[in-house]
Structure formats: structure tokens, C-alpha cells
Amino acid sequence: MGQEAIERLAIVEALYRETYGFALEQRARASWFQQVAIELARPPLGWRRWLPYWRVQRRTLRRLARFGLFDAADYLSRYPDVAASRNDPVYHFLEHGLSEQRNGGVDFAPLPHIQPTTILLPAILSSGLFDPDWYARRYNVSGTPLELLENYLAAAVKDPLRDPGPLFSGTFYTLEHPDTRSVQPLEHYVGYGMREGRRAFRASAADRFMADAPDTPLPGMADYLPSGRKVVVLHWDKGNFFFTDIARYVTEAIAALGFEVTMLTDHAGLDLDGMEIVVVAPHEYCVYGPGTHFPAEVAARAIHINTEQWHTSWFSLALDKMLVSRRALDINPLSARGLSRLGIHAGFLPLLPRANGVFDFKQAPLSRQVTDLRAVKPLTFPARFVDRPYDILFAGALNNRRARALAKLAPVLSDYNCFLHAPRLHGPVTPDNPNMIGSGDLAQLAKNAKILLNIHQGDSHYFEWHRLVLTGIAQGCVPVTEPCSDIGMVRPGDHYVAVPIDEMDERIAWLLDTAAGRHELARLHDNGRALMARLGRM
């Protein structure tokens, strides 16, 4: 790098450090406004609805003070003109006090960092989020892992750009969670944020971290189970319906290996001594379900099945449990390799249509839950791929990102026979949710569609195996998706179409309207059949 480039980079870094504090202040200000707005908009409940306004407002002001959001008594004593005007103090502060720089008892300025303690140093080192070798190379320092960690904690107080490794960014974490701005970010995440389910990783950083993991063979389920041991598979019955399907699949796979296995939704009353424990979706069972009562000995040897993408808050909850037992299987091979980089013995659990298993979807009519609530074309299950009645199938929880993408694609989608299912969901999708389409129904729709449209739920390029392979390729449907991380065994151009959203409308039209495009779809369809035959021998 030339001297001029180095000087320019130094200017950029200086500007970043200067604006970092301002960004933290604005995030803290926005968070305060949101919390105050929630409290002011909170309606009185029960008999309190009949109280006079002044009584309700007095209760609101006491609540604001209790939460440390606004101290009305202090504001009135500090500014007699406000008290004399008999204006509501909190509304006066919002309408006039802020712009007049009056003191409302809230400080949005970045707080001085509390010095890190030594209590969490072993936990930080064992988390894998501080990478001594990476840190030593990046910042040209040397020492033992503990000395390097101490160097990072001391230096990061003055240098917000200093990172502990290739995955975790202190600036990202603090901007995501402005209430932590006085605490060392990595220390907070390891000590508190992980088990609180705080989002910790940029999507791009997580993608790179997984992709850069050594391309070594991954263990499978058989590598975790000593012969002769009984096995129990646990999942939360109030959680996402798909995790119940995965629990059934895991139970089938373990039984096929010759083990005595039981699937349960609660381990209470079960003698776990001498048993292998497999937990599906630990962010549910061990956080909201019965697994919160696991004895330490049990938590330390559980095998966790991770289902979550790294840039989400759910992954943080799962990671907290996986770092305790250091044993996990993942439904994404790159994610499994990433977990291995964090010091977890991680393997790959490919979800496949095992013969007569939970994911072996035979041709069947749709359930009443689908046909009673939705307009569905007659499903003909044609022998020829080109005769499938649906051109395009999309099913996914709607968020702002997907809404924007679907709106952009709407003009081209309107030209074809589509089944689009995009409800806004809140919380786990349970079987009794009217917006739920179960795995079996989705497979029947895919058997009658040419293209499975996939739009990532976030900025990560995470390869969604269950969607692209299990729902798409296994049902003879060709996925057309945003670019995905390369997992090796399922490849773009051979088994699916990868295209950016900005180009997706033209690619869909080409695939469906031109002879060359239809030939390409047929080729990918045939390749998918061959791929599933190979995967079935795994």
C-alpha cells in the first residue's frame, strides 16, 4: 500500500472515531424516545380506565421516573417557569426543553467505559470470539493468549475500531445496543448479552467467518453416540412446528443407527443418567421450555441441534448453550464449520427425505387448513415437469426486506401462475396458527411448481438447506434464489439459479418464456434428481 493510500486511510479512521461517539449518542437518543413513547401511549387497564386524566398522568410520570427515563419532580424544581405555567413537564421537555437544551435528567452522551474486570477473562477466551493468532497478526503484537486478550481490552477502550477477532465487532455491538455503551462490548456479550439473546454479528462478517473455516470432513450423528447408550431427543412443544419435524427426523435417524431412542417434549421425571441427550433448537427448549431446569451436569453433555442463522438474536441464545456442552450438529454445513472455529465439536445434520420418514413426502391432497383459507389451483402432479400448474412458489415470513423484494418483483410475478404465501409472523409458528403451512402441504405445492422463489430474510447469504433442498430440489422444483454461500455439495448453476434481486425479474421471465430458459429449467430439474439420489446415500 502506497504512502498516499495510508495517509488517506488514517484520515478515514480519524473521522470514524470522531463520528462514532456522535452515532452512539443518536442511537441512545432514539432508544430513549422509543421507550418514552411506549410509556406515554400505554393505556390504563381495568378500573384505572375510569380515573381522571390527572391521576393517570401522575401514574405515568411515576413510571417514567422509576424506569430512569424522566424525573418530572426534578424538572419542575429546576425550572420554576414550567411549574408556574402548569404545563405537563414531560410534554414541555419534549416540545421545548430538548431544543432549549434544558436538563431533563437524561444524558445521551457516550459514557466513559467501565474498566473490564478479570472475572470474565476465562469465559471470553473459551468463547472463541477472541482469536489470539488473528489478533496478534492484525495488530502486530505478541504474548500469551491471556496477555493478548488483556491488550485488546485495554486498547479497545480508546480505539473503537479494534476488534478481538474476525467475527465480533465492538462498534457493531454497541451501535446495536446503545444501552451497553459504557461497558466493554465483548465482555458484555459473553457475560450477559449472549444469554439475553442480543444480536451480535454482522451478516457479512458471519458469512466470511463460516466460509473461511477449514474445509475438513464434518462428523455426523453416529460420531456423537457411544454404542449401547439409550438416547432421548428433546424439543419444545410450544415452539416452531418445523422444529418438531426436525425432532422426528433426528429420532428416525438415530433409530436407523440401531439405538434405542425416545422423543419427548419434557425431560421431567426422566432418569438422564446413562442416556445421551439431544436437544433440538436449544434457543427454544433451553430458554423458554423445560431445558431451563437442566442440571449443570446435563447441560454440559447435551448434543444441541442448531437451526439458526448467525446474524439473529436466536443464534445468540443457542450459542450460549452450545458453548457449555461444546457438542452440536447443524442443519447447514458452513454453519457447522463456523461453530468448529469457535471450539465446538460440530457436525452436519443433512435434512433428507429418508424412506417413509417425516420428510418423505408422498403425493397427497392438501390439508383443510390450507384449502379452507387460501385459493389453490387444482394440484395435478403431472409426470412432465413443464406441465406443472404453478410457475412460481414462494412461502416465507414477511419482513420489510422481503416486502421490498416482492414489491419489486410484482410486475413480473403478475404475468405467471404463482402461489405466494408471505404472512407477517410474531413468535413461534405453531400448528394451530392459521398462517402456518406445514412441511407436508408445502411439499405438495412444490411438487406442482416449476420454480421455488427464495428471498433471504436478512443480509446474510446463508444457504437455507431446508428451503432450497428439502422443499425445492427434493420435490423436483428448481430454486431461484439470491446468491447463497457456497456449501460445495449443492452448487449454483448446477442445481439452482443464483441471481441478485435487481436481476431476478429478467431471469424469471427468461426461464419461463424462452426456449433456452425452459431448457435450462429442465436441465436443473434433472440435475436435482441426480443430486438427491447421491445425497440419499450419505
Disulfide bonds with the S-S distance in Angstrom:
none
